[in-house]
């Protein structure tokens, strides 16, 4: 004797699973911290050097959200990317000013040699 084919599986109950209660909503404080963490994380990535300001703000709000309810991992990732990009742009800016500062100092040194009676040949020019 053959058994009948099984029907479709029964749907999960609204409680989230057999014998499990639904997960409670963390509340408006968590929602506010979550939203602010995401906004600050996006601002950290998109505002360049201000990522050094918005990145820590995003991490702070993500910590607050984690203390109340579920973690906000996206905000953490955005915050660290923003901090990294801001640090790289700060290094680039410092290198830029250092390079042009050295160039200006050399130019002024050569101009002072010319004004004190030097010639272009003395500067290494042909």
C-alpha positions in Angstrom: 0.0 0.0 0.0 1.3 3.4 -0.9 1.0 6.5 1.3 -0.4 9.7 -0.1 2.0 12.5 -1.1 2.6 15.0 1.7 1.0 18.4 1.4 2.7 21.7 1.6 4.4 22.4 4.9 2.3 24.3 7.5 3.2 28.0 7.8 5.0 29.3 10.8 2.8 30.7 13.4 2.7 34.5 13.9 4.7 34.1 17.1 8.0 33.6 15.1 8.2 29.8 15.5 6.9 26.9 17.4 6.7 27.9 21.0 8.5 31.2 20.6 7.1 34.5 21.4 7.5 37.4 18.9 10.6 39.5 19.4 9.6 42.8 21.1 10.1 46.0 19.3 13.1 47.8 21.0 11.2 51.1 21.2 11.5 54.7 20.0 14.8 55.3 21.8 16.5 52.4 19.8 14.8 53.7 16.6 16.2 57.2 17.1 19.7 55.9 17.9 19.5 53.6 14.9 18.5 56.3 12.5 21.1 58.8 13.8 23.8 56.1 13.6 22.9 55.5 9.9 22.7 59.2 9.0 26.0 60.0 10.8 27.6 57.0 9.1 26.5 58.2 5.6 27.7 61.7 6.4 31.1 60.3 7.6 31.6 58.7 4.2 30.4 61.5 2.0 31.8 64.6 3.7 35.5 64.1 3.3 37.5 65.5 6.2 34.4 65.9 8.3 34.3 62.1 8.5 36.6 62.6 11.5 33.7 64.3 13.2 30.7 62.2 11.9 32.5 58.9 12.2 32.8 58.9 16.0 29.3 60.3 16.3 28.0 57.3 14.2 30.0 54.9 16.4 28.5 56.5 19.6 25.0 56.2 18.3 25.6 52.6 17.2 26.8 51.8 20.7 23.7 53.4 22.2 21.5 51.4 19.8 23.3 48.2 20.7 22.8 48.9 24.4 19.0 49.2 23.9 18.3 46.6 21.2 19.8 45.0 18.0 23.2 46.1 16.8 23.5 48.6 13.9 26.4 47.0 12.0 25.9 49.1 8.8 26.5 52.3 10.8 29.7 50.9 12.3 31.0 49.9 8.8 30.2 53.3 7.4 31.7 55.1 10.3 35.0 53.3 10.0 35.1 53.8 6.3 34.4 57.5 6.8 37.2 57.8 9.4 39.6 56.0 7.1 38.8 58.2 4.1 39.1 61.3 6.3 42.5 60.2 7.6 43.7 59.5 4.1 42.6 62.9 2.9 44.3 64.5 5.8 47.5 62.7 5.0 47.2 63.8 1.3 46.6 67.4 2.4 49.6 67.4 4.7 51.8 66.0 1.9 50.5 68.6 -0.5 51.4 71.5 1.8 54.7 69.9 2.6 55.6 69.5 -1.1 54.7 73.1 -2.0 56.3 74.5 1.1 59.6 72.9 0.1 59.1 74.1 -3.5 58.5 77.7 -2.3 61.5 77.6 0.0 63.8 76.5 -2.8 62.4 79.1 -5.1 62.9 81.9 -2.6 66.5 80.6 -2.0 67.3 80.8 -5.7 65.7 84.2 -6.0 67.8 85.5 -3.1 70.9 84.2 -4.8 70.0 86.0 -8.0 69.2 89.3 -6.2 72.6 89.2 -4.4 74.5 89.3 -7.7 74.4 85.6 -8.7 73.9 84.5 -12.2 71.8 81.8 -13.8 74.9 79.8 -14.4 75.6 79.8 -10.6 72.1 78.3 -10.1 72.9 75.4 -12.4 71.1 76.7 -15.4 72.9 76.6 -18.8 
